[in-house]
Amino acid sequence: MATELKNITVLVQYDVPELFVAQDNIGRQFISLLVQDDTILKYLAVPISINRLEKFLSGDVDLRAIYEYPETDEYYHVSSVNDEHLSVAFWSTEIPDTAFLPDEGFNFELDLIDEIQTESYVKQKGIVELTLKNHEEPDEFVVNASRLVSHLGVFQKLLERSYKKTISLINPSNKKELLSQDYSTLQVYGFAKGSFKVKLQTKKSIDVVGNSSIDQAFKALDNIIQNYDDQELLQSVLLDYKGHFVSTLREFVETIINENEPIEYKWFSPSLERPVVKTINIEVANEIHNFLKARNELETEEAIFEGVFVKADVQNGSWKLLNQDTHEFISGKSDQRTVDSLSGITLDTVLYKIVCQEEIFEVLSSGDEKHEYYLINFEKLAET
């Protein structure tokens, strides 16, 4: 019985993938080698443990040994389905053809792979390394707990808002699912000396073609750090990402400046050829901070909803809308510019489009975020 493969990571490719690892729908991991490429792509696959895969990726085990002495006496074949998906099915308890065995001495090229790549391939997740550089004592591998929590918290928040804004700009058909918190959440899984290096992984595994959610999360941040001294380009990027991302970016660089503590981040997912490394030193942080200080309007986040008003109180300026998309209630306030116009709103029977300024506050007792909406304008769309 054939099952579909997912989380495919290509290790060697010329015209077509020649060697890759992937998982089936119950989480078994396979390494697959191209053995036929005339009429249909066909691969010889064997199950492989995380431990053995890690040894192969680090150059300690050659490819022939993996196929000649598999951990289970099972050989599988992998073939394409509808030229899009790959499926795996049991083939034999012995090597189907010794001609399929790879040559001896094929070791993965250790000099071409970074440790962060190995961990990403093995874990099937996006990997991030965040290094706090002790500016005053560069050889001291310690950091105050409060500073570590502060840096990690704002870094996670920055990536989350970058990811959500990118998804909103792309506007895919499964936007609602992709905007769930799991897709932008990072988990700490280890530490390494570096000045002080924290290892993080995505909560979600990579998708069927090797993409990780952090591919989208880092899109804007990498561009900003790369071009921090190009004001025209910064303006262009930040106009697309204006609002909560910009205000969190300001908080991020302020933390670096106030603590006098540069940060380096490195990230990788299997969709990339090489890890991405960026350093935000004090000069870079100051340049970005000065740019943002002169453009406060970039921190204004606008939210647009369509729905039916169920409340519009002119006396205290409050209102409540039933969101047409989510079927949830949204409550907000009006300022002096819009409070009088609430009297013209028809309740319950008219569909409106409203534009609000969205502000986020942290609830100190729980650390949760509270969203508040201030009505900017609205327009009537249709009778319901």
N, C-alpha and C positions, 0 to 999 in steps of 0.2 A: 504494500500500500504506500503510495507516494504522499508526502506531506510538503507543504511549501516552506521554503527557507526565508529567514528574515535576518536583520542586523548583519548584512553582508559587508565584509571588509576586504577589499582587494589588496593583496600583498605584492603581487607581481603582475604587470600588465604590459603587453606590447600592442598589437592591434586589438586584441580582446583580452579579458582577464584570463591569466594562466594559472594563478594560484590565489585562493581566497579562503577566508574562514567565515562561517555563518552558523546560525542556530535554527533548529526546527521549532515547531510550536509548543514543545514541552521543555525547551531550554537546553537540549543536547547540542553540544558544539561539534562541528565538523570542519576538517581541513580538506579542501577540494583542489585537485590537480587536473588541468586540461589534458585529455588523452585522445580526443577526436575533434577536429574542427573543419570537416569537409562539408557535409550536408547539414549537420546540426551540432551545436556545441554540446559536448558531453564530458563530464568530469568524473574521475575516480575519487571517492571520498571515504575517509575513515573518521570515526568519533575520536575526539582528542580532549583530554582534560585540560583545565586551566593551567595546572602545574607544568604539563608537558609543552603546551603552547608557549608558555612564558620562556621555557628553556630553548625552544626553537627560535623564538624571536630574539633571544639574547645570544644566539650563535652556539649554544652548548649541545644541541642535537641536530643532526643533519636530516634533510627531508627524506632520504631513502630509508633511514632507520624507522621513521614514523610509519612508512607504508609497508616495509618488510616485516616489522615487528609491532603491529598495532596493539593498543592497550586492550582491545576486545577483538576476538576473531571474527570481525565483521567488516565487509567491504560494501560500499554503497555506490550507486551511480546518481549523478546529478545532471539534470537536463533542463532546457528552457521550456517554458509553457507559454504559448502565444507570443513568443519573442519578447516577453516582458518579465515574467516571474520564473523563479527557479524552484524545482521540486527535487526531493531526495527520496530514494527508494532502495530497499535492501537488494544487494546483488549476489553476494556469495560469502561463504565462510573462508574461502581461500582467495589468493590474488587471482583475478579472472584471467590475466595474461601477464607474464613476467616482463613483457615488452613495455607494459605500462609503468614499471618502476622507474623512478627518476635516477639519474646518474649519482654515483657516490660523491660525497664531498660538497653537496649543495647545502651550504650553510647560509642562513639569512645574513646579509651584510651589516654587521654590527656598526660599522662606521657611518652608515647611512641612516641610522635610526636613533632617536632620542629616547631616553627613559620614559618621558611623558607619552610618546607614541606607543611604546610597548604596553603601558598601563591602559591606554585608551583601547587598543586592540583586544587586550585580555578582558577588560571589564565591559567592553562594548558600550562605553559611555564617553561623553565629552569630559576632558580633564583640564583643570586650571591649577596653576601654581601661583600663589600670591606671596611675594617676598617683601617683608618690611626691612628697610635698610637703616640700620642705626647710624645716623649721620655723625654723631659725636664719638661713638666707640664702634667702628665697623667690624672689629673682631669679637665683639661681645654678642653671644647668641642667646640673649634674653630679651623679653619685652614685658612691660606691665600688662596685667590681665585686662584692665579697663581699656588700654589703648588697643589691644588686640581685638576686643569685642567691638570697639568703636569702628576700627578699620573694616573688619569683616561685615559688620552690619550695614555700613553705608555702601560697601562694594556690592553686596548682595542686592541691596535696594536699587543701586544704579543699574545693574545688569537686568533686574526684573523690569524696570521701567523702560530701558532700552529695548528689551525683547518685546514688550507689549506694544510699544509705539511702532516698532518695525512690522509686527504682525498686522496692526491696524492699517499701516500704509499699504501693505501687500493686499490685504482684504481677501484672504482665501475663503473658499466655500466652507471649510471647517474652522473658521475663525473662533467661534465660541469655545470649541474644545481646546484649541491651541492657546487660548488666553487663560486657561486654568493655571493655578499657581504651580502645579507640579512641573510644568515645562520650563520654568525659569528658576527653579529652586536648586541651589548647590548644597552639597553635603560634605563636611570635613571628614576625610578618611585617613589622614596621616600628617606628619610633620617631618621636616628635614632642615638641616643647618643651611643657612644661606646668606645672609645675616639672620633672618628668621623667616622660614618658608612654611607656608600652610598649603597642604594638598587638598584639593576639592574635586568632587565629581558631580556630574549632573544627576538629579534624582531619576530622571527618565533615561532609558536606554536609547541608543541611536535608532533611526528608522531603517526601513528595509534597504535603502541605498547608501547608508552610512552617514547620513546627516544627523547632527545633534542640535538640540535647541539653542546651545550657546553660539552656534554659527550666526544666528539672528541677533542674539543678545550683544555680541561684540561688534556688530556691523558699524554702528555709529561711533562707539568709543574708540575703536582702532583708527578710524578716519580722523577723529578729533586730535588724538595724541600724535598721529603721524604728521598732521598739518597744523599744529598748534600756533605757528607763527604766520599763517596765511589767513588774514582776517576775512577776506572775501569768501574763501572756501568755508571757513568756520560759520560765517553768517548763513551760507547756503544750507549747510548740514543742520544747523540748529533751528532754522526756520521750519524744517520738516519735523524736528524732534522737540519743538517748543513745548513748554509746560512742565510737567512733573519731572521729566528726564533732566531738563536744564537746571531746575532748582536742586535736584539731587547731585548733579555734576558740580554745581557750585559748592555744595556741602562736602563733596568728596575732595575737591582741591583745597578747600579751607582746612580740612582735617590734616592734610599733608603739610600745609604751610604752618598751621598752629603747633603741630607736633614736631616740626622741622625733621620730618621722617619721610624720605622718598620711598616710592613704591615701585616694584617691578611686577608685572604679571606676564605669565606665559600660558597659552592655551592651545589645545589641539583636539580635533575630532577627526575620525577616519576619512572625512570628505576632503581634508587638506593634504597637500604634499609634505608640508613642513610645519612645525609649530610656529605660532606667532608670538613674538616677544616685544613688549613695550615697557619703557621706563618713564615714570612721571617724577622728575626731580623737582627741586624747589623752583628753578627757573621756569620750567614748563607749567607747573601749578600756578605760579604768579601770573604768567602770560594769559592763561585761560581765565583766571579769576578776574583780572583787570578787564578783559574783554566782556565778561558777563556783567560786571558791575556797571558798565556803561550802557547795558542793554537790558534793563529790568523787564521790559515788555516780553522778552523771550521766556520768562518764567510763568506767564499766564497760560493756564490750561483751560481750553474750551471743551465742553461736552455737549453733544447734540443728541436729542431724544425725539421720538415721535410717539404720541399717545393722547389719551383723553384726560383732561383735568377733572378731578373729582372734588377739588377744593381750591378756592381762590379768595383769600381773606385780605381785603383792602386795608382793614384797620391795623393789622400787625404785619402785613406784607408777606404772609406765609402762603404756600401753595402745595398741592400734591397732585402728581400725575401718574396714571396707570400706563406703564411703558408697553407699547404695542409689541415690541420684539421679545421681551423677557416675561411679560405679564406680571411684573413686580411694580410695587409702588415706589416712586421717587418723590421725596419731600425737599423743599428748599425755601429760600427767602428772596425777597425783592429789595432793591435799593431805591433811593429816592427817584431815580430816573424811570423806573418801571412799575413802582407800586401803584400809581394811579391807573395804569393800563389794565390792572387785574380786574377792574370793574367791568371791562368789556368782554371778559372771557365767558363762554358758554360752557357750563358743566355737563359732563356725562354723554353728550351727544355729538360733539364735534372733535375731529382729529386735528391735533396741532403739531407743528414742529417747533421745538424750543431750543434756544442756544443759551448755555449757562457757563459761568465761570466756576470751575471746580477747585476746591481747596481740600487738602488732606491734613488732618491733625492726628498726632499719635496719642492714644489713650494711655496715660502714664501707668495706671494700675495693671493693665494687661499687655501693653506693648502693641495692641492692635491699632489699625488705622481707621479713622472715621472720615467719611467723605461728606462735604457740605457743598451745596449748589446754590449759586446766586444767579437769578434770572437776568439775562442780558436783553433778549428779545424773543418774540414768538410770532408765528404766522399760522393762519388757518389753512388746513389742507383739504378737508372734506367733511361732510356730514356722515355720521356713522349710522 
